[in-house]
């Protein structure tokens, strides 16, 4: 291929926006378009979206990006927020209920009931969300068993829409976070489907993350759909983390650290001792690459809280300058656990807190403590990933909205003791979706070729001494102990 044919269209659907970009063979974003697509919350713990509106928004930004590019593209890649759940009518293509967002917790009771029966399902996974939608639209499951209804995560829904209903597919990475995927990666888990009364006829086919599945007939030129990946997996490959021990951290509303572990499957599908979760990173040419994931539930949302709730900031972007105006936090430590703690403790009853405040503590110290607290949680995730996988991470790569904050970047380098390489684009998911699609049609030859395109915007080196780093980590660990178990009944729940 040559010229414009080497470009790839990447479609990136996040929790609050949809984006489309044309990525060149050199790994550059030539043009991009986006628009907000906020979910709604009709009642406590409900998070919904309109799948039809979402699809229309995706088509709009994709067509705008192609028009601005002005030439053909070799393939289309899709990356998406994972586990959000959609059920639709195959004959009409219309959703038969709301899209249920990954943050939705309406099925917590269902999860606890199944847990009592020995079946462990998480409320943020798709499994019980799909059961809920089927209970509403098809209580006796007759329509589902007759093949009239189709289930999909967002990648599946968009592939269906782009292909005019020709493709009902997902990739192993998205499938693995539904709660419905077999632990060995072989396909859908028949036992879980039966327990939740989910007819297999509603389930999509599982295809390679990089591989042509159907033409995107809804787009000009009908380029082939060649890449499917969840957002964290796309960020991993987008930042060139394609060999065992390569790791990235995405700091947005929350924090997600993913490490590539290679072709050897994990020993078990359960969480590791240090609290990371085995994942399918991607599959190409039938070969699965595995990984592990650590989660910080609170990251950028802590900055939003001190802006909107405490009034310490008028704009989140001001946090860097204010934090940098003081040399340190004055001994203040902040634990970002506003919604509980993820990896390594998985304590839903933990709550955030400031520690070590004095009469001399001011706005700047508090803001810096929040930014450093987010970086401390990043260090927690890295330590957990290394512990669970036995792999050493030489350099941590970083993307997400908080990667633009220099105080966070330096603190992350200091608390991890590793160089932190900042992604050249805030959303590396876009590059990952493009790379997977391009691999399917020969724009790039293999993962090593795409990894070689990574050029960090900057690299922060650690500045703390080993003794100071250890002392800072110990103070943070002591503060975490003070926040743990704050709501005992929630702390007792484990998914």
C-alpha positions in Angstrom: 0.0 0.0 0.0 1.1 3.6 -0.5 -0.1 7.1 -0.1 -3.5 7.8 1.4 -4.4 4.1 1.4 -2.0 3.6 4.3 -4.1 5.7 6.6 -6.5 4.1 9.0 -9.7 5.5 10.6 -9.9 5.0 14.4 -13.3 5.3 16.2 -12.9 5.8 19.9 -16.0 5.7 22.2 -15.4 6.9 25.7 -17.7 7.3 28.7 -18.4 10.9 27.9 -17.5 11.5 24.3 -17.1 9.9 20.9 -14.1 10.6 18.6 -12.9 9.6 15.2 -9.4 10.2 13.8 -7.4 9.4 10.7 -4.0 7.9 11.6 -1.2 7.8 9.1 1.3 4.9 8.5 3.8 7.0 10.5 1.6 6.9 13.6 0.5 10.5 13.3 -3.0 11.7 13.8 -3.8 13.6 10.6 -7.3 14.8 11.6 -9.8 14.2 14.3 -13.3 15.0 15.2 -15.3 14.5 18.4 -18.4 15.4 20.3 -19.8 14.9 23.8 -21.9 11.9 24.5 -22.7 12.0 28.2 -24.6 9.2 29.9 -27.7 9.8 32.0 -28.5 8.7 35.5 -32.3 8.4 35.8 -32.0 7.2 39.4 -29.4 6.3 42.0 -26.8 3.8 40.8 -28.3 3.8 37.2 -26.1 4.8 34.3 -27.7 4.7 30.9 -27.2 5.9 27.3 -29.1 5.9 24.1 -27.5 3.4 21.7 -29.1 4.9 18.6 -27.9 8.4 19.5 -24.5 7.0 20.2 -24.3 5.3 16.8 -25.5 8.4 15.0 -22.8 10.5 16.8 -20.1 7.9 15.8 -21.2 8.0 12.1 -21.2 11.8 12.2 -17.6 12.2 13.5 -16.4 9.3 11.4 -17.8 10.8 8.2 -16.4 14.2 9.2 -12.9 12.8 9.7 -13.0 11.0 6.4 -14.2 14.1 4.6 -11.5 16.3 6.2 -8.9 13.7 5.2 -10.1 13.7 1.7 -9.0 10.3 0.6 -9.5 6.6 1.2 -8.5 4.7 4.3 -7.2 1.1 4.4 -9.3 0.0 7.4 -11.4 1.0 10.4 -10.6 0.3 14.0 -13.0 0.5 17.0 -12.1 1.0 20.6 -14.6 1.5 23.4 -15.5 1.8 27.0 -15.7 -1.8 28.1 -18.7 -3.8 29.6 -21.4 -1.3 28.6 -24.3 -3.4 27.5 -26.7 -3.2 24.6 -29.6 -5.4 23.4 -31.3 -4.9 20.1 -33.7 -6.4 17.6 -31.9 -8.1 14.7 -34.6 -7.4 12.1 -35.0 -3.7 12.8 -31.6 -2.9 14.3 -33.4 -0.9 17.0 -32.4 -1.2 20.7 -35.0 -2.9 22.9 -33.9 -1.1 26.0 -31.5 1.5 27.2 -27.8 1.0 26.9 -26.5 0.1 30.4 -23.2 1.8 31.2 -20.3 0.0 32.7 -20.6 2.2 35.9 -24.2 1.1 36.4 -24.7 -0.7 39.7 -28.4 -1.7 39.4 -27.6 -5.4 39.5 -25.6 -5.4 42.8 -28.3 -7.4 44.4 -28.4 -9.9 41.6 -24.6 -10.3 41.9 -24.8 -10.9 45.6 -27.6 -13.5 45.1 -25.4 -15.4 42.6 -22.4 -15.1 44.8 -24.4 -16.9 47.5 -24.8 -19.7 45.0 -21.1 -19.8 44.3 -21.1 -17.8 41.1 -19.0 -14.7 41.3 -20.0 -11.9 39.0 -19.1 -8.2 39.2 -21.8 -5.6 38.9 -19.7 -3.5 36.5 -19.4 -6.5 34.1 -21.9 -7.1 31.3 -23.3 -10.4 32.5 -26.0 -9.3 35.0 -26.7 -6.1 32.9 -27.6 -8.4 30.0 -29.8 -10.6 32.2 -31.6 -7.4 33.4 -32.2 -6.3 29.8 -33.5 -9.7 28.8 -35.8 -9.8 31.9 -37.4 -6.6 30.6 -37.5 -7.3 26.9 -37.8 -11.1 26.7 -38.8 -12.5 30.1 -39.4 -16.1 28.8 -36.3 -15.9 26.5 -38.4 -17.1 23.5 -37.4 -14.2 21.3 -33.7 -14.6 22.2 -33.8 -18.4 21.6 -35.4 -17.8 18.2 -32.4 -15.6 17.3 -34.5 -12.3 17.2 -32.4 -10.4 19.7 -28.7 -9.6 19.7 -26.4 -8.6 22.6 -23.2 -6.6 22.3 -20.8 -4.4 24.0 -20.1 -1.1 22.3 -17.6 -2.5 19.8 -20.2 -5.1 18.8 -23.0 -2.5 18.4 -20.8 -0.2 16.3 -19.5 -3.0 14.1 -23.2 -4.0 13.5 -24.1 -0.4 12.7 -21.1 0.2 10.4 -21.6 -3.0 8.5 -25.3 -2.7 8.0 -26.0 -5.7 10.2 -23.5 -7.9 8.5 -21.2 -8.3 11.5 -22.2 -9.5 15.0 -18.8 -9.8 16.5 -16.6 -8.9 19.5 -12.9 -9.5 20.3 -11.5 -11.6 23.1 -10.4 -8.5 25.1 -13.9 -7.1 25.2 -15.5 -10.5 25.7 -13.2 -11.2 28.7 -14.6 -8.3 30.7 -18.3 -9.3 30.2 -18.2 -11.9 32.9 -19.5 -14.4 30.3 -16.1 -15.5 28.8 -14.5 -18.8 29.6 -11.5 -18.6 31.8 -9.2 -20.3 29.3 -10.2 -17.8 26.6 -11.8 -20.5 24.5 -15.2 -18.8 24.0 -18.4 -18.1 25.9 -18.9 -19.8 29.2 -21.9 -22.1 28.7 -22.4 -22.6 32.5 -22.6 -18.9 33.2 -25.0 -18.4 30.3 -27.2 -21.1 31.6 -27.2 -19.7 35.2 -28.2 -16.3 33.9 -30.7 -17.7 31.4 -28.9 -16.1 28.5 -29.6 -18.0 25.3 -26.4 -18.5 23.3 -28.2 -17.2 20.2 -27.9 -13.6 21.4 -24.2 -13.8 21.8 -21.7 -12.3 19.2 -19.0 -14.3 17.4 -15.6 -13.9 19.0 -13.0 -12.8 16.4 -9.4 -11.6 16.4 -8.8 -8.1 17.7 -6.8 -7.5 14.5 -8.6 -9.1 11.5 -11.0 -8.1 8.8 -14.6 -8.9 9.7 -16.8 -7.0 7.2 -16.9 -3.8 5.1 -18.0 -0.6 6.9 -20.7 -0.1 4.3 -22.1 2.9 6.2 -19.0 4.9 5.5 -17.7 6.4 2.2 -15.6 3.8 0.4 -16.8 1.0 2.7 -13.3 0.4 4.2 -13.0 -3.0 6.0 -13.6 -3.1 9.8 -10.2 -4.6 10.9 -9.7 -3.8 14.6 -11.7 -4.2 17.8 -10.4 -3.5 21.3 -11.4 -2.3 24.7 -10.1 1.0 25.7 -7.4 -0.1 28.0 -6.1 -2.8 25.6 -6.0 -0.2 22.9 -4.1 2.2 25.1 -1.6 -0.6 25.8 -0.8 -1.3 22.2 -1.1 2.4 21.3 1.8 3.1 23.7 3.9 0.3 22.3 3.6 -2.0 25.3 3.7 -5.2 23.3 6.4 -7.3 25.0 6.3 -8.9 28.5 7.0 -6.3 31.2 6.0 -3.3 29.2 3.3 -1.3 31.0 1.2 1.8 30.7 -0.9 3.8 33.1 -4.0 5.7 32.0 -5.0 8.5 34.4 -8.4 9.9 33.6 -11.5 9.8 35.9 -9.9 6.7 37.4 -6.6 5.0 36.9 -5.9 1.9 34.9 -2.5 0.2 34.8 -2.0 -2.6 32.2 1.0 -4.7 31.8 1.7 -7.1 28.8 2.5 -10.6 30.0 2.9 -12.3 26.6 1.6 -15.5 25.1 1.4 -17.7 28.2 -2.1 -17.8 29.7 -2.5 -16.8 33.3 -2.6 -19.6 35.9 -6.1 -18.6 37.0 -8.8 -16.1 35.9 -9.3 -14.8 39.4 -7.6 -11.7 40.9 -4.0 -12.1 41.8 -2.8 -11.9 45.4 -1.8 -8.3 44.8 -5.2 -7.4 43.4 -4.6 -7.3 39.6 -6.9 -8.9 37.1 -5.7 -11.1 34.2 -6.9 -9.8 30.9 -6.8 -10.7 27.2 -4.7 -7.9 25.7 -5.5 -8.7 22.1 -5.6 -11.6 19.6 -4.0 -11.6 16.1 -3.8 -14.4 13.6 -5.3 -16.7 16.3 -2.5 -16.0 18.8 -3.6 -14.4 22.1 -1.5 -11.9 24.0 -2.3 -11.7 27.7 -1.9 -9.0 30.3 -2.8 -8.0 33.8 -4.7 -4.9 35.0 -4.7 -2.9 38.2 -7.4 -0.3 38.9 -7.5 2.9 40.9 -11.2 3.9 41.2 -10.4 7.5 41.9 -7.9 9.7 40.0 -9.0 12.8 38.1 -12.4 12.7 39.9 -10.5 13.8 43.0 -9.4 16.9 41.2 -13.0 17.5 40.1 -14.1 17.1 43.8 -11.7 19.7 45.2 -12.8 22.0 42.3 -16.5 21.6 42.6 -17.0 20.3 46.1 -14.3 22.2 48.1 -13.9 25.2 45.8 -10.1 25.0 45.9 -9.9 25.5 42.2 -11.9 27.3 39.5 -10.5 25.1 36.7 -8.9 21.7 36.9 -6.1 22.9 34.7 -5.1 25.4 37.5 -4.1 22.5 39.7 -0.6 22.1 38.2 0.4 25.7 38.7 -1.0 26.0 42.2 0.6 22.7 43.3 3.9 23.8 41.8 3.8 27.0 43.7 5.0 25.1 46.9 8.0 22.8 47.2 6.0 20.0 48.9 2.7 19.3 50.7 4.0 20.4 54.1 3.5 16.9 55.3 0.0 16.5 54.1 -1.0 13.1 52.6 -4.2 12.6 50.6 -5.7 9.2 49.9 -7.9 9.2 46.7 -10.6 6.7 47.8 -13.7 8.7 47.2 -15.5 5.6 45.9 -13.5 3.0 47.7 -10.1 1.4 46.9 -9.4 -0.9 44.0 -6.1 -2.7 43.5 -4.5 -3.9 45.7 -7.0 -3.9 48.5 -10.4 -3.9 46.7 -12.1 -2.3 49.7 -15.4 -0.7 48.5 -16.0 0.7 52.0 -12.7 2.7 52.1 -13.1 6.5 52.0 -10.8 9.3 51.1 -9.0 11.5 53.5 -6.4 14.2 54.2 -3.8 13.4 56.9 -1.2 15.5 58.5 -2.8 18.9 58.2 -1.6 21.8 60.4 -2.6 25.4 60.9 -0.1 26.3 58.2 -1.7 24.0 55.6 -3.1 26.1 52.7 -4.8 25.6 49.3 -1.6 24.9 47.5 -0.5 22.2 49.9 -3.9 20.5 49.7 -4.0 20.6 45.9 -0.5 19.2 45.7 -1.4 16.5 48.2 -4.3 15.4 45.9 -2.0 15.3 42.9 0.6 13.3 44.8 -2.1 11.0 46.1 -3.1 10.1 42.6 0.6 9.4 41.8 0.9 7.3 44.9 -2.0 5.2 43.8 -0.2 4.8 40.4 2.8 3.4 42.3 0.5 1.0 44.2 -0.8 -0.3 40.9 2.7 -0.8 39.5 3.9 -2.6 42.6 0.8 -4.9 42.4 1.4 -5.6 38.7 5.0 -6.6 39.3 4.1 -8.7 42.3 1.3 -10.6 40.5 3.1 -11.2 37.2 6.7 -11.5 38.4 7.8 -9.1 35.7 9.9 -6.0 36.2 8.8 -2.8 34.5 11.8 -0.6 33.4 9.7 2.4 32.2 6.1 3.3 32.8 4.2 4.9 29.9 1.4 7.3 30.7 -1.7 8.7 28.9 -5.1 10.1 29.9 -6.1 13.6 30.8 -3.9 13.8 33.9 -0.8 13.0 31.8 -0.7 16.7 30.9 -0.1 17.7 34.5 3.6 18.0 35.2 3.3 17.7 38.9 1.6 14.4 38.6 4.1 13.1 36.0 7.1 14.0 38.2 5.4 12.6 41.4 4.7 9.3 39.5 8.4 9.0 38.5 9.4 9.8 42.1 7.1 7.3 43.8 7.6 4.5 41.3 11.4 5.1 41.0 11.0 4.6 37.2 11.2 6.9 34.2 7.7 8.0 33.1 7.3 8.4 29.4 4.3 10.6 28.5 2.2 9.6 25.4 2.4 12.0 22.5 -1.4 12.0 22.4 -3.6 12.2 25.5 -5.9 9.3 24.3 -3.5 6.6 23.2 -6.6 4.4 22.7 -7.0 6.1 19.3 -3.6 4.9 18.1 -4.2 1.4 19.4 -7.4 1.0 17.5 -5.7 2.3 14.4 -2.7 -0.1 14.8 -4.9 -3.1 15.2 -7.0 -2.3 12.1 -3.8 -1.5 10.1 -2.2 -4.8 11.2 -5.2 -6.6 9.7 -4.6 -5.2 6.2 -0.8 -4.9 6.1 -0.3 -1.2 6.9 2.0 -2.5 9.6 3.6 -5.9 9.6 3.5 -6.8 13.3 3.2 -5.4 16.8 6.9 -4.6 17.0 6.6 -2.3 14.0 3.8 -0.3 15.6 5.6 -0.2 18.9 8.6 1.4 17.2 6.4 4.4 16.3 6.0 5.4 20.0 7.7 8.8 20.5 7.1 10.2 24.0 6.2 13.8 24.4 8.5 13.9 27.4 10.2 11.5 29.9 10.4 12.3 33.6 13.2 10.8 35.6 12.9 10.0 39.3 14.4 12.7 41.5 13.7 11.3 45.0 16.4 9.4 46.8 15.6 5.7 47.6 15.4 6.6 51.3 13.0 9.5 50.7 10.9 7.4 48.3 10.6 4.7 50.9 9.6 7.2 53.5 6.9 8.7 51.3 5.5 5.4 50.4 5.4 4.3 54.0 3.5 7.5 55.0 1.0 6.9 52.2 0.5 3.3 53.3 -0.2 4.4 56.8 -2.8 6.9 55.6 -4.4 4.2 53.5 -4.8 2.1 56.7 -6.6 5.1 58.2 -9.1 5.1 55.3 -9.7 1.4 55.1 -13.0 -0.2 56.2 -14.7 3.1 56.8 -18.1 1.7 55.8 -17.8 -1.9 57.1 -20.8 -3.3 55.3 -19.4 -2.2 52.0 -15.9 -3.4 52.9 -17.4 -6.8 53.5 -18.5 -7.1 49.9 -16.1 -8.7 47.4 -16.9 -9.1 43.7 
